[in-house]
Structures are given as C-alpha cells and as structure tokens.
Amino acid sequence: MSTPAAAQTSTSDAAELAGWSVADSAALYGVNRWGDPYFSVNSQGNVQVKPQGERGAALDMVELVKGLQGRNLSLPLLIRFDNILEDRLERLHQAFEQAIGTYNYPGRYQGVFPVKCNQQRHVVEQLMESGRRWHFGLEAGSKAELLIALSLLDDPEALLICNGYKDQRYIETAILARRLGRQPVVVIEQPDEVDRIITASHDLGAAPLIGIRAKLSARSTGRWGSSVGDKAKFGLAIPDVLATVEALRNANLLSELRLLHFHIGSQINDIAVLKDALQEAGQIYASLSQLGAPMGYLDVGGGLGVDYDGSRTATSASKNYSLQNYANDVVATAKECCEPWGITVPTLVSESGRAIASHFSVLVFDVLGTGTVPRGVPIQADSESLTVRNLRETLNSLSVLESQVDQKLESSLTTQRKLEKLQEAWNDAVKFKQDALAAFRLGYLSLTERATAEQLTWACADRIANLLPETVIPEELRALRAALAKTYYANLSIFRSAPDTWAIDQLFPVMPIHRLNEKPEELGSFADLTCDSDGKLERFINSGQAKTLLELHTFNHKQPYWIGMFLAGAYQEVMGNLHNLFGSTNAVNIRLNSKGGYQLDHVVKGDTNAQVLEAMEHNPSELLERLRMASEAAISSGQLNIKDASRLMDHLESSLRQTTYLNNCLQTTDQQN
C-alpha cells in the first residue's frame, strides 16, 4: 500500500529539519550526473525515471515496482524501458546529423547495433523498428548472431556488418543473403579469410560486399586498451592489408571492397585516443581508394563510452567527452582526410552498443538482512581475566575522550594529540585481543571470555571510528570504518545479473530507490545469494574513483529495502551464468502510454528451479520420484509420518515451479495490505 501524501510530506519535512534533503541524496549518489536525463530523485525521496528524457513524463520507480509486484512479478526484477532505447538511438543520430551540418559534410551517417551487446529478441526487434527511418543495421560476430540479423533485418538499405571468425559456410551464407536483398559486408579480420572469400565467390558465382579491419598503431586507454595494436586479436597489419588488396584484384573482386573498419577498444574514455585513431584510419581509407577500391564506408567500430560515475573524466568508469563531441570528431576528421586527395567522403558507420543499451534497463533487488561485527559492550562478569580487564580499561579511556568531545572540551586537545591517543588505544586493544587468543589456544581462557574479549575489541574500534577527526588520518585507523561496516544480504546473484562487476571490476551506479529523504546512517556493501566469496558488490562509484563502501539506510526487517543497479543494459544479461543454479530474473519491458502512465510491452518470467535443473541435464520428474520413494521408505520405517511426508512432497513440487531466488514474504504481505 502506498504511503499517504501527508505522511510523505511529514517525513520529508522532518528530514529537512534534520539537515538532510532529497538534493543531498541526489548529490551523494551522483544520480544527477550519471542519470541525466533519465534518472533523478523526486520530492517523495524516490528515484524517478523519465524514459523520454526531458521531453516526456516521469515514473516513480517505487510505485512502478509495487505495480509490477501486484502483477505477480517478484524481485529481483529487471525493468527495461523501451522508450530509453529509442531515445538513445535518436540522440545518436541527432548528434551525427548536427555534426554533418556543422562541418558541411557531403556524406551521411548509418549506424549498426552489435548484437553481442544484448541479443534479447525484444531488444533487437525494438531497435530495428525504431531505427528504420535511419536505415539502422546490425553487426554480427558469430553464426548464431548472423541468423538473428538475417531474420530481423528486412530493410534493403540497412547494413549487416559480419565480423568475427568466419568459416566457409559463414561466408557462403553471407553471399547468398545478398540475393535476398540484404546488404551483408563480410569484414576480413584474419589473413586466411581472404582465400575463403575468393573460393566461395567463385563457387557461387556471386560475391559479398567486402570490408577490411585494419590494426592501427594508435593505442587505446582504459580497461580494454590492450585489445588493440600489433597484438590485437582481430584485424590486418598494413602489409596484410596491401596483400589483401592485390589478392582481391587478381580475383576480380576488388570492386566489392567497400568498407574500412577499425576498433580501438570498448569504453573509450579519452577523446584524444579516438582522434589519433581517426586520423590514421582516414589516411588508410584514402590510400585504399587510390589503390582502386571503390570503398564508400568508414566503420569507426564501437567504443563510444558511458559515463558510469558522472565524473566526465578519462577514467575507466567515465569519459571526458560528450556524444556530440564524439560525432563532431568522427565527421570532421573523415572530411579532413579525404578532401586533400579529392576523394568522395565515406558513409560513416559506428557499432555503438554500450552507449545505446546501457541506460535502458534497471535491476531492482531487495535486501534480505544485514550482518556486522558485534558492536555492543558485554556485561562485566564478577571475575574476569587480566586481558579482558585490560580491554575494558582501554574502552573506558575512550569513553573519557568521548565525553571531552561531547562537552566541547576538545579544544584542549590538538588534532595531532587526539590522533595519537586514538592510535595508542587501538594498538592496546589489538595487543590485548592477541593476548586473549593466545590464552584461549593454551586453555587458560574460556570460550565465553574469548567472546567477551572480541566484543570489547570491536567496541573499542567503534568508539575510535566515531572519534576520528575529518582530517588526514593513519591508514590503519582509516580501515576501522570499513571493518565496522555492515554487509547487506541481497536477493540476487552477481554472477547471473552483474558478471562484469566480478570479472573485470566494472562499476555500475548502485543506490536505494527510496528513503532518499532520509540521511543514510550506515556504511555497507552487498553479499549475494551464492555460496561464493566473490559474490559481492563492494566497489561503488565515487566521482572519478571507486569507493569500497556505500552509504545505506538502517535496515528494518518489517519494511522492504529496495536497491537499484543502473546502466547495466549492455552485456550483463548474455554473459550471466548459472553459478549455484541461480537463473535469470523476472524481466519486463515498460513503455509510456499517452496518458503519462505505462504499459507492459513484454514480460519474461525468470527461470524456475526445474528449468535450471534441466539445463544441467537433471530430470525434475525423476528427481521427484526418487524423493517420493525415499519418503515412502521413511514412512515404512516409522521415521516420517504420512502428514509430514505429504508436506515435504508439496514443498518439493512447488519449489520446482518457483523462481530460483528467495521469496521475501514481507513483500507479498505489504502488497496485499
């Protein structure tokens, strides 16, 4: 049940009186930087989404989630906004159209979407429908992706860029597809592909449009910087480019060489890198034209970056350029390279996937509980060992220092002297704890006293962390706040829904989608449901650099706490795995309607336990039958009564039909109320 407006206003007013506002939350989580123009915080303290940017209506994410739960779609839930996908595509084309007008470029722009970025049928279909007015095409990097592209790409003017490794059947398929009215461009990425293209063309009496991917000397930066250059996995070195031209000439196929392609890595963060690559590629393009190839297309590849942390810097989670800046440089450089040679400028092609798809989906998951180190002060026993007494005395000394601060007597203590006292107290606490552990190992300390010693040590750490000044402090003391931070247990699998956070330390914006009119009083990180120590989120955006803890609200078991992961619409779904047999989440495609509300365009139920078992070649029916026989044997031996056996089988059968994630009963109860 939604919160009454009066209660929301009261909460918001109370937060402002306490010195915290929704603007503070927006600044803390950076949502106005990385979320612009789609995500922001509304006056109720909830994240809101504007799927059409500043041109359309806003949806309250909390009300949206409640509405989806009412449709029997439980968390974790992947919410895709089709309007954002359309808007990203439109902004990309507008940027190139503006650049073409600004620089009087006599050519045009014609983009393609790399299917590998998100192969979901609804996503690719939506892009084909929305991009038809620009003859927007697809890029395929495998046989399966080629099949997707051939079936969906029915615009005879749209390009089908064929990248990746290619065998004879792949090449023949592309050649024959040209007779279907498609425009497949087979891009030569390995020297041995040249002979296969020549052979297939002669055998079929037809040829594909041909492209060449060149290895550039320009070096990229960021996480994928090492994927380019002389040791790049794909592309031809310049001597191989020249040899390919001669081979095609001798085979009477040079007239089909129409495209030059290059790629300098995903998530280009520095515009200077792109400029160098464009200048080099522009000269190669002009040279190929002079060698007799008709050419016509310059494919600048992917790499258009996403500003994940909103810092607008040349770091791995950001970029130091805008979309318009990118388009301007591509257009201007292509013109500069062709005009001196009197060469017709090429149609410009880009394979932007991350920049198109990242923003359009949000993963919302719920928190199941929290964990932390023991923070309370244990009751003093009648008789305690020396090490325990020493720890109590250390804690008491900190209480005295804390009292001085509370009474405004800190002026008598210089900051340096205060730090010395805190460091001394922590050194003592660590030493006394080590003494307690040594005594326990030798049998001189009971388990109860060991527990008391550990609890007192953490109590000391808590006091010290609260007393640390906002100045430069020793690294050892700085680490106390991290050690005292809470773990928030998240109802999701990192390996299924956000594999890049685990595999390559990718940063995505993560934040609560509600309670943003309250000051977050806790520091924490997230642990997922898998039985894997790597199943965690503990790196968060922080304007140009990562931080290991996120500001979060105090968890209340009686109320849901919903967290959103944003900008993860590219690659995450297709790269997720079945670690611990956690399958896909529920997913829904949302579209704005004419009344400012929304409608569900497409719903995909998450994998059930039965489905993931079948994926691992287990037969759910056989599994149930084996357990039924075991329960009958237990009934016969008197270990299990019939009622409990029936309950067990009911649980097992219903579990097979349910999603692989945990069912938070609180959500269901709140929704019913």
C-alpha atoms as one frame of an Amber mdcrd trajectory, in Angstrom:
protein
   0.000   0.000   0.000   1.460   3.388  -0.951   2.301   5.950   1.710  -0.294
   8.758   2.070   0.811  12.113   0.704   0.532  13.750   4.119   2.819  11.163
   5.684   5.337  11.599   2.851   5.389  15.348   3.317   5.823  14.938   7.061
   8.773  12.605   6.581  10.345  14.939   4.042   9.906  17.950   6.353  11.428
  16.023   9.256  14.427  15.108   7.117  14.947  18.728   6.103  14.748  19.839
   9.728  17.418  17.239  10.484  19.632  18.844   7.840  19.082  16.310   5.058
  17.109  16.639   1.824  16.486  14.717  -1.372  19.011  17.024  -3.024  21.633
  15.767  -0.581  20.833  12.174  -1.564  20.986  13.034  -5.261  24.413  14.584
  -4.736  25.628  11.717  -2.544  24.788   9.022  -5.087  25.640  11.218  -8.099
  22.317  10.454  -9.754  22.019  13.897 -11.347  25.373  13.313 -13.058  25.273
   9.733 -14.347  21.450   9.607 -14.532  20.873  12.697 -16.665  18.448  12.933
 -18.462  16.672   9.723 -17.459  17.011   9.265 -13.684  16.599  11.650 -10.764
  15.132  11.851  -7.243  11.607  13.184  -6.719  10.229  15.124  -3.755   8.961
  11.918  -2.103  12.525  10.630  -1.847  12.091   8.014  -4.580  14.087   7.512
  -7.764  12.077   8.542 -10.782  12.697   7.694 -14.418  11.951   9.807 -17.488
  12.155   7.262 -20.327  11.980  10.002 -22.981  14.376  12.297 -21.178  13.355
  15.881 -20.609  10.713  15.526 -23.342   8.405  13.074 -21.574   6.629  12.036
 -18.403   8.218  10.699 -15.218   7.525   7.390 -13.487   8.093   6.856  -9.765
  10.275   3.737  -9.520   8.804   2.700  -6.171   5.229   2.902  -7.426   6.327
   1.081 -10.569   7.850  -1.792  -8.579   4.733  -2.053  -6.428   2.593  -2.212
  -9.539   4.750  -4.945 -11.035   4.653  -6.939  -7.803   0.883  -6.695  -7.984
   1.183  -8.473 -11.346   2.959 -11.376  -9.639   6.439 -10.259 -10.711   8.678
 -10.700  -7.689  12.122  -9.269  -7.023  14.821  -9.368  -8.207  13.343  -7.728
 -11.259  14.944  -6.434 -14.432  12.957  -3.456 -15.716  13.633  -2.451 -19.315
  12.436   0.891 -20.641  11.811   0.667 -24.388  11.474   4.445 -24.651  15.021
   4.901 -23.347  16.302   2.532 -26.030  14.515   4.599 -28.670  15.767   7.848
 -27.141  19.382   6.680 -27.097  19.124   5.765 -30.769  17.581   9.122 -31.628
  20.218  11.084 -29.700  22.998   9.199 -31.511  21.579  10.082 -34.921  20.825
  13.664 -33.931  24.443  14.121 -32.842  25.758  12.926 -36.211  23.174  14.935
 -38.144  24.225  18.059 -36.272  27.905  17.342 -36.871  27.265  16.726 -40.590
  25.503  20.081 -40.790  28.152  21.924 -38.781  31.053  20.694 -40.941  29.155
  20.679 -44.266  29.942  17.012 -44.636  28.676  15.807 -48.026  28.141  12.254
 -46.779  25.874  10.656 -44.202  25.867   8.514 -41.066  24.461   4.988 -40.959
  24.912   3.074 -37.715  24.631  -0.578 -36.723  23.951  -2.251 -33.387  26.350
  -5.035 -32.321  24.090  -7.976 -31.495  26.624  -9.295 -28.939  25.808  -6.335
 -26.694  22.299  -7.619 -25.992  20.882 -10.493 -28.047  17.427 -10.424 -26.420
  14.824 -10.723 -29.188  12.667  -7.860 -27.916  15.698  -5.555 -27.713  16.916
  -6.244 -31.246  13.396  -6.058 -32.687  12.786  -2.743 -30.948  15.986  -1.277
 -32.342  15.145  -2.441 -35.861  11.693  -0.894 -35.647  12.891   2.370 -34.114
  15.905   2.662 -36.417  14.114   2.012 -39.704  13.873   5.714 -40.579  17.682
   5.926 -40.478  18.239   2.506 -42.137  19.867   1.407 -38.919  21.520  -2.012
 -39.218  23.139  -4.800 -37.221  26.594  -6.213 -36.600  27.023  -9.981 -36.162
  30.065 -11.700 -34.689  29.038 -15.353 -34.902  26.874 -17.710 -36.949  24.039
 -17.542 -34.427  24.104 -13.738 -34.427  24.203 -13.794 -38.230  20.987 -15.842
 -38.217  19.333 -13.316 -35.879  20.397 -10.428 -38.098  19.284 -12.079 -41.337
  15.840 -12.843 -39.934  15.199  -9.386 -38.466  16.960  -7.087 -40.905  14.487
  -6.671 -43.783  15.486  -3.123 -44.803  17.434  -3.397 -48.108  19.355  -0.209
 -47.309  20.433  -1.246 -43.795  23.927  -2.643 -43.358  24.731  -6.066 -41.930
  28.341  -5.974 -40.761  29.781  -9.515 -40.492  32.654  -9.580 -38.014  34.384
 -12.332 -36.056  35.857 -15.653 -37.163  34.344 -16.981 -40.384  34.372 -20.447
 -41.895  33.321 -21.322 -45.440  29.656 -21.823 -44.512  29.503 -18.444 -42.766
  30.900 -16.697 -45.847  28.621 -18.575 -48.237  25.607 -17.686 -46.099  26.532
 -14.004 -46.294  26.968 -14.174 -50.074  23.620 -15.883 -50.604  21.927 -13.429
 -48.236  22.853 -10.640 -50.625  20.469 -12.249 -53.122  17.723 -11.916 -50.502
  18.047  -8.159 -50.739  20.257  -7.807 -47.669  23.488  -5.802 -47.528  25.964
  -8.111 -45.753  29.501  -6.757 -45.530  31.986  -9.547 -44.833  34.798  -7.873
 -42.912  38.180  -9.550 -43.351  39.702  -9.842 -39.882  42.243 -12.633 -40.460
  44.539 -13.092 -43.482  43.289 -16.637 -44.139  39.736 -15.362 -44.660  40.763
 -13.831 -47.992  41.169 -17.181 -49.752  37.854 -18.437 -48.317  36.025 -15.381
 -49.631  37.608 -15.773 -53.067  36.808 -19.503 -53.215  33.209 -19.054 -52.067
  32.639 -16.210 -54.537  33.916 -18.265 -57.453  31.914 -21.339 -56.416  28.655
 -19.402 -56.075  29.200 -17.008 -58.944  28.487 -14.088 -56.623  30.346 -12.062
 -54.052  29.580 -10.288 -50.802  30.319  -6.700 -50.078  33.813  -6.821 -48.576
  35.388  -4.881 -45.750  38.834  -4.861 -44.175  39.540  -4.439 -40.494  42.866
  -2.694 -40.005  45.132  -2.888 -36.998  46.010   0.655 -36.080  49.147   1.804
 -34.360  47.072   4.194 -32.250  46.923   2.931 -28.688  43.797   2.988 -26.611
  43.419   3.559 -22.884  41.281   2.186 -20.105  40.335  -1.402 -19.302  40.355
  -2.562 -22.948  43.426  -0.608 -24.034  45.486  -3.763 -24.524  42.971  -5.212
 -27.008  44.316  -3.093 -29.875  47.646  -2.598 -31.598  50.059  -5.095 -33.149
  48.976  -7.930 -30.841  45.240  -7.353 -31.269  43.086 -10.449 -31.652  41.446
  -9.210 -34.857  42.481  -7.106 -37.813  45.115  -6.971 -40.533  48.507  -5.348
 -40.228  49.284  -2.852 -43.004  51.384  -5.349 -45.056  48.441  -7.783 -44.875
  46.059  -5.022 -45.968  48.143  -4.427 -49.105  48.405  -8.165 -49.778  44.619
  -8.459 -49.459  44.081  -5.673 -51.978  46.297  -7.447 -54.514  44.627 -10.812
 -53.885  41.183  -9.303 -54.431  42.418  -7.502 -57.557  43.774 -10.745 -59.016
  40.468 -12.481 -58.229  38.459  -9.658 -59.871  36.847  -8.873 -56.519  38.451
  -5.516 -55.757  35.258  -3.844 -56.977  33.489  -5.331 -53.942  35.869  -3.789
 -51.401  33.678  -1.097 -49.919  34.437  -0.700 -46.229  37.335   0.000 -43.879
  36.789  -0.965 -40.260  38.804  -0.349 -37.122  38.152  -0.787 -33.428  40.209
   0.661 -30.594  38.519  -0.958 -27.639  35.297  -0.826 -25.705  34.502   2.139
 -23.429  36.911   4.686 -24.900  37.454   7.129 -22.057  39.773   9.670 -23.703
  38.706  11.555 -26.841  42.348  12.153 -27.778  42.765   8.421 -28.396  39.837
   8.443 -30.807  41.203  11.454 -32.690  44.561   9.727 -33.287  42.826   6.563
 -34.486  40.507   8.502 -36.801  43.404  10.334 -38.429  45.289   7.088 -39.051
  42.211   5.247 -40.341  41.292   8.205 -42.560  44.647   8.022 -44.307  44.310
   4.244 -44.779  40.843   4.762 -46.256  42.164   7.378 -48.701  45.025   5.072
 -49.694  42.674   2.162 -50.404  40.635   4.436 -52.662  43.786   5.439 -54.527
  44.658   1.765 -54.967  41.455   1.272 -56.945  38.955   0.043 -54.391  35.591
   1.815 -54.761  35.169   1.983 -50.962  32.245   4.044 -49.638  32.042   3.193
 -45.912  34.273   4.014 -42.946  33.330   1.915 -39.910  34.751   3.515 -36.762
  33.754   0.493 -34.660  32.402   0.565 -31.151  33.837   2.116 -28.041  31.550
   5.117 -27.570  31.759   5.373 -23.801  29.229   5.584 -20.993  29.741   7.922
 -18.040  29.028   5.394 -15.285  30.092   7.634 -12.404  29.149  11.011 -13.858
  32.622  12.484 -13.334  33.239  13.298 -17.032  36.859  12.230 -16.663  39.200
   9.951 -18.634  38.862   7.103 -16.135  37.666   3.532 -16.640  34.177   4.316
 -15.309  33.731   7.552 -17.225  34.719   9.521 -20.350  35.971  13.032 -20.966
  33.758  13.806 -23.949  30.093  14.158 -24.868  28.133  12.344 -27.549  28.208
  15.490 -29.664  31.966  15.813 -29.175  32.361  12.226 -30.413  30.230  12.780
 -33.516  31.991  16.059 -34.308  35.422  14.444 -34.258  34.351  11.489 -36.420
  32.777  13.746 -39.049  35.460  16.440 -39.079  38.388  14.015 -39.250  36.880
  11.927 -42.058  36.377  15.081 -44.116  39.897  16.339 -43.403  41.451  13.062
 -44.576  39.506  12.821 -47.850  39.371  16.394 -49.133  43.133  16.849 -49.866
  43.031  13.780 -52.152  39.805  14.725 -53.892  38.195  11.521 -52.631  34.458
  11.245 -52.050  33.832  11.168 -48.326  32.562   7.852 -46.938  29.272   6.995
 -45.321  30.179   6.909 -41.656  29.334   3.776 -39.692  29.614   3.141 -35.957
  28.955  -0.009 -33.945  27.823   1.668 -30.745  26.278  -0.914 -28.425  27.163
   0.080 -24.872  26.128   3.706 -25.443  22.749   2.637 -26.851  21.770  -0.180
 -24.487  23.345   0.619 -21.106  20.742   3.088 -19.855  17.576   1.239 -20.802
  17.407  -1.361 -18.018  17.440  -1.190 -14.220  17.894  -4.189 -11.948  15.910
  -3.812  -8.721  16.668  -6.204  -5.869  15.654  -6.375  -2.238  17.750  -6.667
   0.903  17.046  -9.774   2.991  19.009  -8.818   6.090  22.293  -7.419   7.368
  25.340  -8.660   9.201  28.064  -6.898  11.127  30.661  -7.397  13.818  29.351
  -7.467  17.422  29.171  -3.801  18.493  27.643  -3.803  21.988  29.524  -3.715
  25.301  29.225  -7.034  27.184  28.128  -7.018  30.832  31.056  -7.195  33.223
  31.380 -10.550  34.973  32.217 -10.922  38.670  35.633 -12.279  37.839  37.419
 -11.534  34.557  40.866 -12.407  33.287  43.610  -9.808  33.038  43.373  -9.494
  29.258  39.630  -8.853  29.434  40.120  -6.278  32.204  42.772  -4.542  30.095
  40.343  -4.299  27.200  37.676  -2.793  29.487  40.132  -0.199  30.723  41.027
   0.695  27.136  37.339   1.118  26.304  36.833   3.273  29.415  39.714   5.555
  28.390  37.970   6.087  25.069  34.751   6.901  26.907  36.591   9.669  28.767
  37.881  11.089  25.484  34.392  10.852  24.003  32.997  12.745  26.987  35.511
  15.545  26.466  34.360  15.896  22.872  30.702  15.929  23.903  31.415  18.646
  26.460  33.196  20.836  23.885  36.490  20.338  25.691  38.243  19.088  22.585
  39.962  22.444  22.151  42.382  21.375  24.879  43.427  18.535  22.597  45.220
  19.278  19.373  44.183  17.167  16.407  47.586  15.509  16.353  47.416  14.677
  20.057  43.911  13.271  19.601  45.112  11.022  16.795  47.998   9.847  18.957
  45.612   8.919  21.758  43.320   7.050  19.358  46.228   5.214  17.750  47.601
   4.266  21.166  44.215   2.958  22.288  43.825   0.857  19.145  47.331  -0.548
  19.464  46.493  -1.554  23.049  43.194  -3.129  22.012  44.849  -5.185  19.277
  47.586  -6.375  21.641  45.129  -7.352  24.389  42.966  -9.225  21.889  46.041
 -11.151  20.691  46.858 -11.965  24.301  43.315 -13.286  24.774  43.571 -15.507
  21.690  46.924 -16.889  22.844  45.488 -17.657  26.278  42.485 -19.369  24.689
  44.658 -21.571  22.492  46.613 -22.673  25.588  43.435 -23.419  27.509  43.745
 -20.553  30.027  40.749 -18.601  28.722  37.187 -19.906  28.359  35.119 -19.596
  25.180  32.863 -17.109  26.977  35.822 -14.903  27.937  37.200 -15.097  24.409
  33.827 -13.881  23.110  33.885 -11.036  25.648  37.402 -10.061  24.540  36.404
  -9.959  20.876  33.284  -7.948  21.615  35.242  -5.434  23.682  37.794  -5.089
  20.880  35.057  -4.225  18.395  33.525  -1.823  20.911  36.900  -0.052  21.058
  37.030   0.049  17.256  33.538   1.548  17.151  34.421   4.293  19.637  37.657
   5.114  17.825  35.933   5.287  14.427  33.357   7.725  15.824  36.077   9.913
  17.320  38.266  10.161  14.219  38.587  13.763  13.019  37.793  14.749   9.436
  41.459  15.184   8.615  44.293  13.122   7.248  44.402  10.043   9.459  46.672
   6.992   9.559  45.712   4.204   7.154  45.357   1.688   9.981  42.712   3.809
  11.720  41.058   4.666   8.422  40.462   0.954   7.853  38.376   0.703  11.042
  35.310   2.193   9.381  35.470  -0.467   6.674  35.899  -3.214   9.258  32.831
  -1.986  11.142  30.699  -1.642   8.007  27.609  -3.753   7.574  27.029  -6.452
   4.996  23.646  -6.155   3.304  22.447  -9.534   2.039  20.998  -9.054  -1.433
  18.421 -11.228  -3.147  20.349 -11.681  -6.382  23.302 -13.459  -7.979  26.193
 -11.261  -9.050  27.294 -13.961 -11.490  23.873 -14.020 -13.145  22.887 -10.349
 -13.195  26.111  -8.322 -12.999  29.003 -10.592 -14.033  31.239  -7.698 -15.094
  31.420  -6.436 -11.509  33.060  -9.745 -10.627  35.050 -10.468 -13.786  36.552
  -7.073 -14.663  35.683  -4.840 -11.688  33.201  -2.852 -13.749  31.455  -0.119
 -11.803  27.724   0.431 -12.123  25.711   3.037 -10.217  24.069   1.315  -7.235
  21.741   3.116  -4.840  18.484   2.764  -2.866  15.465   3.673  -4.967  13.535
   5.008  -1.961  14.065   6.584   1.504  16.142   9.267  -0.192  14.554  11.915
   2.020  16.335  10.209   4.945  20.007  10.527   5.727  21.758   7.155   5.256
  23.410   6.423   8.592  25.245   3.208   7.690  28.213   2.230   5.560  27.940
  -1.129   3.868  28.465  -3.441   0.931  26.369  -6.223  -0.587  26.704 -10.000
  -0.477  24.654 -12.062  -2.909  22.910 -15.433  -2.503  25.657 -17.594  -3.982
  27.958 -19.736  -1.869  30.971 -17.939  -3.321  33.138 -15.404  -1.543  33.356
 -13.420  -4.804  29.590 -13.000  -4.876  29.577  -9.458  -3.574  29.328  -5.811
  -4.505  31.997  -3.825  -2.709  33.148  -1.239  -5.260  30.945   1.775  -5.874
  31.124   4.914  -7.998  32.638   7.977  -6.383  33.131  10.714  -8.989  36.284
   9.606 -10.741  37.373   6.871  -8.363  35.896   3.814  -6.678  34.936   3.550
  -3.027  34.619   0.297  -1.116  31.582   1.208   0.978  28.203   2.670   0.097
  26.100   4.935   2.288  22.939   2.999   3.128  19.941   3.279   5.424  19.401
   1.282   8.587  17.657  -1.944   7.641  14.292  -2.704   9.187  13.054  -6.280
   8.839   9.457  -5.019   8.892   9.918  -2.863   5.794  11.294  -3.658   2.336
  14.568  -2.058   1.309  14.934  -1.851  -2.468  18.209  -1.223  -4.288  18.663
  -0.351  -7.947  21.599  -1.153 -10.209  21.652   1.221 -13.159  23.326   1.468
 -16.598  23.793  -2.302 -16.833  21.762  -2.910 -20.001  24.808  -3.859 -22.084
  26.414  -7.326 -21.946  25.274  -8.332 -18.438  22.282 -10.465 -19.426  24.063
 -12.503 -22.057  27.230 -13.016 -20.027  25.484 -14.123 -16.821  25.950 -17.738
 -15.729  24.174 -20.320 -13.564  26.515 -20.203 -10.571  24.783 -22.111  -7.750
  21.958 -22.627 -10.284  20.559 -19.142  -9.845  18.812 -18.463 -13.143  17.531
 -15.410 -14.936  15.400 -12.925 -13.011  11.922 -11.791 -13.888  12.141  -9.167
 -16.630   9.607  -6.727 -18.018   9.631  -4.177 -20.838   7.894  -0.901 -19.958
   6.559   1.692 -22.373   4.997   5.071 -21.617   1.380   5.457 -22.707  -0.371
   8.565 -23.985  -1.735   9.396 -20.515   1.671   9.667 -18.858   1.425   6.217
 -17.311   2.928   2.981 -18.544   2.045  -0.327 -20.096   3.821  -3.672 -20.098
   5.067  -4.427 -23.601   6.741  -7.712 -22.801   7.139  -9.964 -19.742   9.681
 -12.725 -19.307   9.349 -14.894 -16.242  12.614 -15.807 -14.540  13.995 -19.334
 -14.682  12.325 -21.829 -12.384  14.259 -24.380 -10.370  13.038 -27.065 -12.766
  14.404 -25.178 -15.769  17.893 -24.699 -14.346  17.982 -28.367 -13.298  17.101
 -29.396 -16.835  19.875 -27.116 -18.131  22.290 -29.272 -16.130  20.685 -32.459
 -17.569  18.761 -33.358 -14.412  15.244 -34.673 -14.900  12.874 -32.971 -12.410
  10.318 -35.782 -12.672  12.907 -38.449 -11.902  14.222 -36.329  -9.042  10.746
 -36.106  -7.511  10.145 -39.808  -7.946  13.388 -40.720  -6.175  12.440 -38.466
  -3.262   8.905 -39.898  -3.172  10.301 -43.404  -2.902  12.656 -42.249  -0.146
   9.728 -40.722   1.768   7.744 -43.991   1.428  10.686 -45.890   2.865  10.881
 -43.402   5.742   7.144 -43.866   6.408   7.567 -47.644   6.448  10.416 -47.408
   8.949   8.480 -45.034  11.198  10.899 -42.106  10.712   8.338 -39.960   8.902
   4.570 -39.779   9.267   2.242 -39.502   6.288   1.276 -35.876   7.006   4.884
 -34.675   7.082   5.738 -36.768   4.039   2.915 -35.075   2.141   4.137 -31.663
   3.264   7.679 -32.496   2.121   6.487 -33.549  -1.343   4.312 -30.437  -1.638
   7.340 -28.264  -0.829   9.473 -30.081  -3.389   6.886 -29.887  -6.145   6.177
 -26.186  -5.570   9.911 -25.419  -5.406  10.368 -26.800  -8.911   7.761 -24.337
 -10.191   9.194 -21.344  -8.342  11.943 -18.918  -9.305  15.467 -19.710  -8.153
  15.551 -16.608  -5.931  14.250 -16.237  -2.403  10.659 -15.316  -1.770  10.503
 -12.376   0.603   7.193 -12.942   2.404   7.239  -9.331   3.634   6.812  -8.029
   0.083   3.769 -10.187  -0.511   2.193  -9.196   2.803   2.764  -5.486   2.223
   1.357  -5.724  -1.283  -1.794  -7.455  -0.082  -2.296  -4.800   2.575
